[in-house]
């Protein structure tokens, strides 16, 4: 009953460091996405993918990189972390059938010092 | 562009009180409307949805009606419980050129006091 699994749950980085947030889903969903959640801002879409090998930018893509080599995995890379990237990150997936129902992971809290 | 405006929180109620969380939207075309709930330490999960005007979505005692004339989708519950304490997000989805886009509101934190 795993659903969407994100790792790590917590991470502290120094400015300029790089890291990858992992996301995996076991529901065979074509659509996967990454959001960031900031106080008073709701959820904002960073990148999304409609299938293996296909990715596209969302609302706030700068400073983030993604790839989708398999249906199951959709990692989010921060190449050079900045304090403005301190946030809670959520990975989500859906069947892509325009249901609007996203299945979210538990979130990854990132602090950049 | 599309947008969702939610009642600002936090909202604090006593157990068994009536709950309303207001949500209005701006969108082109005919969006579907959703309420998501985020319990402490968890990701968001779909609470209810409505896909066309006058539809009522309902789940776990919560209800919301899609009102096209007032562009609203207010969340209501007749008698709240402590376990309803969470953050509630209103959202809409539109489809353009085959791509579905979800737009979220800023969330309303609800705390229920025993």
Interface residues (C-beta under 8 A of the other chain):
Chain A: X4 X31 X40 X41 X42 X43 X45 X50 X90 X92 X96 X98 X100 X101 X102 X103 X104 X105 X106 X107
Chain B: X4 X32 X34 X36 X41 X42 X43 X44 X45 X46 X49 X89 X91 X93 X95 X99 X100 X101 X102 X104 X105 X106 X107
